[in-house]
């Protein structure tokens, strides 16, 4: 049995799709299917079942998934300890995986705040989509994961295996470029559809905005003109006057204070969410344990 087969099972549990799981694991669909079959042969039981267009784990698959979520990080930790990550004259390393926008905002604030505690410690930050960061974290490739939390985008994380701390609160605010009078160039109080700068489906923030608007009784009329998988890019597009974007306030606050952007519509269109730091319950390296003590509940 190969560890990568267990990583495949974890990816499949998150996506519910052989095709999407294969894409996340950077292998072809046939190759991924063969690896799942090899894992089933090793386990001696069917691990997946198809229901229409989606794929679900069987009872045996769920049981093996529980072990996979323990074994994969444990093997990564063992490799790190054997390699002497905190010894043999090398600087201790702490690894954080997070989204690209959080790396620029909340993670940057946190690292700046604890810079005195970082003396002699090397910090590695890895960014990606919500699915990518979760997979890295569950494979044990990082000590910590900084992530968004909201009921609509909640991750599947066992409270028996992981600890979470809320480190900050944020909100998605519809913003648009300011005109010569100091007001937003766009408004939701007209019959005309407003140019909309949307997140790609791969981003958790995109799913959050879509769900909010689809269930909002007074959702504005929007005409999607641009879709992008980067909140930073959407910020620039909004600054160029290309439309309205729902941006994290932590990202857009500076431009709003500088009167380059302004909120559009009422506060009822805003979406509040939390930002959480997550770690495994197992003992981490001394450097990582020290860092965890700097994570103050927000």
C-alpha positions as CSV (number, residue, x, y, z in Angstrom):
1,X,0.0,0.0,0.0
2,X,1.3,3.5,-0.9
3,X,0.7,6.6,1.1
4,X,-0.3,8.5,-2.0
5,X,-3.3,6.1,-2.3
6,X,-4.5,7.4,1.1
7,X,-4.0,11.0,-0.1
8,X,-6.2,10.1,-3.1
9,X,-8.9,8.9,-0.8
10,X,-8.8,12.1,1.2
11,X,-9.0,14.2,-2.0
12,X,-12.0,12.1,-3.2
13,X,-13.8,12.6,0.1
14,X,-13.6,16.3,-0.3
15,X,-14.5,16.6,-4.0
16,X,-17.1,13.8,-4.4
17,X,-15.8,13.5,-8.0
18,X,-13.2,11.2,-9.5
19,X,-12.5,13.9,-12.2
20,X,-12.0,16.8,-9.8
21,X,-10.0,14.6,-7.4
22,X,-7.7,13.5,-10.2
23,X,-7.2,17.2,-11.2
24,X,-6.3,18.1,-7.6
25,X,-3.9,15.2,-7.4
26,X,-2.4,16.2,-10.8
27,X,-2.9,12.8,-12.4
28,X,-5.1,11.7,-15.3
29,X,-8.6,10.4,-14.6
30,X,-7.8,6.8,-15.6
31,X,-4.6,6.8,-13.5
32,X,-6.5,8.1,-10.5
33,X,-9.2,5.4,-11.0
34,X,-6.6,2.7,-11.1
35,X,-5.1,4.0,-7.9
36,X,-8.4,3.9,-6.1
37,X,-9.0,0.3,-7.4
38,X,-5.5,-0.6,-6.1
39,X,-6.4,0.8,-2.7
40,X,-9.7,-1.2,-2.8
41,X,-7.7,-4.4,-3.7
42,X,-5.4,-3.8,-0.7
43,X,-8.3,-3.1,1.6
44,X,-10.3,-6.1,0.4
45,X,-13.5,-4.1,0.2
46,X,-15.3,-1.6,-2.0
47,X,-14.5,1.9,-0.8
48,X,-16.6,4.1,-3.2
49,X,-20.0,4.0,-4.7
50,X,-21.5,6.1,-7.5
51,X,-24.8,7.9,-7.0
52,X,-25.7,9.6,-10.2
53,X,-22.9,11.9,-11.2
54,X,-21.3,12.0,-7.7
55,X,-19.1,9.6,-5.9
56,X,-19.5,8.7,-2.2
57,X,-17.4,6.6,0.2
58,X,-18.9,3.4,1.5
59,X,-18.9,2.5,5.2
60,X,-15.6,0.8,4.7
61,X,-14.3,3.8,2.8
62,X,-15.3,6.1,5.6
63,X,-13.5,3.9,8.1
64,X,-10.3,3.8,6.1
65,X,-10.6,7.6,5.6
66,X,-10.5,8.0,9.4
67,X,-7.2,6.1,9.5
68,X,-5.9,8.0,6.5
69,X,-6.5,11.4,8.2
70,X,-4.3,10.2,11.0
71,X,-1.6,8.3,9.1
72,X,-0.8,10.8,6.4
73,X,0.0,13.7,8.7
74,X,1.8,11.3,11.1
75,X,4.1,10.1,8.3
76,X,4.9,13.6,7.3
77,X,5.7,14.5,10.9
78,X,8.0,11.4,11.2
79,X,9.8,12.5,8.0
80,X,10.3,16.0,9.4
81,X,11.6,14.7,12.7
82,X,14.0,12.2,11.0
83,X,15.3,15.0,8.8
84,X,16.1,17.0,11.9
85,X,14.1,20.0,10.9
86,X,14.7,21.6,14.3
87,X,18.2,20.4,14.9
88,X,21.6,19.8,13.4
89,X,22.4,23.5,13.1
90,X,19.5,24.3,10.9
91,X,16.9,27.0,11.7
92,X,13.7,25.7,13.1
93,X,10.9,25.9,10.5
94,X,7.2,26.6,11.0
95,X,4.9,26.0,8.0
96,X,1.6,27.8,7.4
97,X,-0.8,27.0,4.5
98,X,-3.5,29.5,3.6
99,X,-5.4,31.3,0.8
100,X,-3.6,33.9,-1.2
101,X,-5.7,36.8,0.1
102,X,-5.4,35.7,3.7
103,X,-1.6,35.4,3.2
104,X,-1.6,39.1,2.3
105,X,-4.0,40.4,5.0
106,X,-4.6,38.4,8.2
107,X,-1.4,36.2,8.0
108,X,0.7,39.3,7.4
109,X,-0.8,41.1,10.4
110,X,-0.2,38.0,12.6
111,X,3.4,37.6,11.5
112,X,4.1,41.3,12.1
113,X,2.6,41.1,15.5
114,X,4.7,38.1,16.6
115,X,7.9,39.1,14.9
116,X,9.8,39.1,18.3
117,X,8.8,35.5,19.0
118,X,10.1,34.5,15.5
119,X,13.7,35.1,16.4
120,X,15.7,32.2,14.9
121,X,12.6,30.6,13.3
122,X,12.1,30.3,9.6
123,X,8.4,30.7,8.5
124,X,7.3,29.0,5.3
125,X,3.9,30.2,3.9
126,X,2.2,28.2,1.2
127,X,-0.9,29.5,-0.6
128,X,-3.6,28.1,-2.8
129,X,-7.3,27.5,-3.1
130,X,-9.4,26.4,-0.1
131,X,-9.3,22.8,-1.4
132,X,-5.5,22.9,-2.0
133,X,-4.7,24.3,1.4
134,X,-6.9,21.7,3.1
135,X,-5.2,18.9,1.3
136,X,-1.8,20.1,2.1
137,X,-2.8,20.5,5.8
138,X,-4.4,17.0,6.0
139,X,-1.3,15.5,4.3
140,X,0.8,16.9,7.2
141,X,2.7,19.3,4.9
142,X,2.1,22.3,7.2
143,X,1.9,22.9,10.9
144,X,-1.0,25.4,10.7
145,X,-3.8,26.3,8.3
146,X,-5.3,29.7,8.3
147,X,-8.8,29.6,6.7
148,X,-12.2,31.2,6.3
149,X,-15.0,29.8,8.3
150,X,-18.7,30.2,7.6
151,X,-21.6,27.6,7.7
152,X,-21.9,27.7,3.9
153,X,-18.2,26.8,3.4
154,X,-17.5,24.8,6.5
155,X,-14.6,22.3,6.1
156,X,-14.8,18.7,7.2
157,X,-12.4,18.7,10.1
158,X,-12.7,16.2,13.0
159,X,-12.7,17.8,16.5
160,X,-11.0,14.6,17.7
161,X,-7.9,15.4,15.5
162,X,-7.8,19.1,15.1
163,X,-7.9,22.3,17.2
164,X,-9.3,25.6,15.9
165,X,-9.0,29.1,17.2
166,X,-10.9,32.1,15.8
167,X,-8.3,34.7,15.2
168,X,-10.3,37.4,13.4
169,X,-13.6,38.4,12.0
170,X,-14.1,39.9,8.5
171,X,-16.9,40.6,6.1
172,X,-17.4,40.7,2.3
173,X,-18.5,44.2,1.3
174,X,-19.7,45.2,-2.2
175,X,-17.5,48.1,-3.3
176,X,-17.1,50.2,-6.4
177,X,-14.8,53.0,-7.7
178,X,-15.5,56.5,-6.3
179,X,-16.6,59.2,-8.7
180,X,-15.7,62.9,-8.7
181,X,-18.3,63.6,-6.0
182,X,-16.8,61.1,-3.6
183,X,-19.6,58.5,-4.0
184,X,-19.5,55.1,-5.5
185,X,-19.8,55.1,-9.3
186,X,-22.4,52.3,-9.2
187,X,-25.6,51.9,-7.3
188,X,-28.1,49.2,-6.7
189,X,-31.1,51.5,-6.7
190,X,-31.6,51.5,-10.5
191,X,-33.4,49.1,-12.8
192,X,-30.2,48.7,-14.8
193,X,-28.0,45.7,-14.0
194,X,-24.7,46.7,-12.4
195,X,-21.4,45.3,-13.8
196,X,-20.3,42.5,-11.5
197,X,-16.8,41.3,-10.8
198,X,-17.2,37.7,-9.7
199,X,-15.0,35.1,-8.0
200,X,-14.2,31.9,-9.8
201,X,-16.0,28.8,-8.6
202,X,-12.8,27.4,-7.2
203,X,-12.7,30.1,-4.5
204,X,-14.6,29.7,-1.2
205,X,-15.5,33.4,-1.2
206,X,-17.2,32.9,-4.6
207,X,-19.4,30.2,-3.2
208,X,-20.2,32.4,-0.2
209,X,-21.2,35.4,-2.3
210,X,-23.3,33.2,-4.7
211,X,-25.2,31.6,-1.9
212,X,-25.8,34.9,-0.2
213,X,-27.2,36.6,-3.3
214,X,-29.3,33.6,-4.4
215,X,-31.1,33.7,-1.0
216,X,-31.2,37.4,-0.5
217,X,-34.8,38.9,-0.9
218,X,-33.4,42.2,-2.1
219,X,-30.4,40.9,-4.2
220,X,-29.5,43.6,-6.8
221,X,-29.5,43.0,-10.5
222,X,-26.0,42.1,-11.6
223,X,-24.4,41.6,-15.0
224,X,-21.3,39.5,-14.6
225,X,-18.6,41.0,-16.7
226,X,-15.4,39.5,-15.3
227,X,-14.7,36.3,-13.4
228,X,-11.3,35.8,-11.7
229,X,-9.7,33.4,-9.2
230,X,-7.9,36.2,-7.3
231,X,-9.4,38.6,-4.9
232,X,-6.4,40.8,-5.3
233,X,-7.0,41.1,-9.0
234,X,-10.7,41.9,-8.4
235,X,-9.6,44.7,-6.1
236,X,-7.6,46.2,-9.0
237,X,-10.5,45.8,-11.4
238,X,-12.8,47.6,-9.0
239,X,-10.2,50.4,-8.7
240,X,-10.2,50.7,-12.5
241,X,-14.0,51.2,-12.4
242,X,-14.8,47.9,-14.1
243,X,-17.7,47.0,-11.8
244,X,-18.7,46.1,-8.2
245,X,-16.9,43.3,-6.3
246,X,-17.6,41.7,-2.9
247,X,-14.2,42.1,-1.3
248,X,-13.0,41.2,2.2
249,X,-13.0,44.4,4.2
250,X,-9.4,43.6,5.3
251,X,-8.4,43.9,1.7
252,X,-10.6,46.8,0.6
253,X,-10.4,49.0,3.8
254,X,-7.3,50.8,2.7
255,X,-8.7,51.9,-0.7
256,X,-12.0,52.9,1.0
257,X,-10.2,55.1,3.5
258,X,-8.2,56.6,0.7
259,X,-11.5,57.4,-1.0
260,X,-10.6,55.3,-4.0
261,X,-13.5,52.8,-3.4
262,X,-16.7,53.1,-1.5
263,X,-19.3,50.5,-0.3
264,X,-22.3,50.0,-2.6
265,X,-25.8,49.3,-1.2
266,X,-26.9,48.6,2.3
267,X,-25.1,46.7,5.0
268,X,-27.7,43.9,4.5
269,X,-25.7,42.9,1.4
270,X,-22.5,42.4,3.4
271,X,-21.5,38.9,4.5
272,X,-19.8,38.3,7.8
273,X,-17.4,35.4,8.4
274,X,-14.6,34.2,10.7
275,X,-11.0,33.5,10.1
276,X,-9.6,30.5,12.0
277,X,-6.2,29.0,12.7
278,X,-6.2,25.2,12.7
279,X,-3.6,22.7,14.0
280,X,-3.5,19.0,14.7
281,X,-4.0,17.8,18.2
282,X,-0.8,15.8,18.1
283,X,2.4,17.4,19.5
284,X,4.1,19.6,17.0
285,X,7.7,20.7,16.9
286,X,8.9,23.0,19.7
287,X,8.9,26.0,17.3
288,X,5.4,25.2,16.1
289,X,4.1,24.8,19.7
290,X,5.6,28.1,20.6
291,X,3.9,29.7,17.6
292,X,0.5,28.2,18.7
293,X,0.8,30.1,21.9
294,X,0.9,33.4,19.9
295,X,-2.5,32.6,18.3
296,X,-4.8,34.6,20.4
297,X,-8.6,33.9,20.0
298,X,-10.1,36.8,18.1
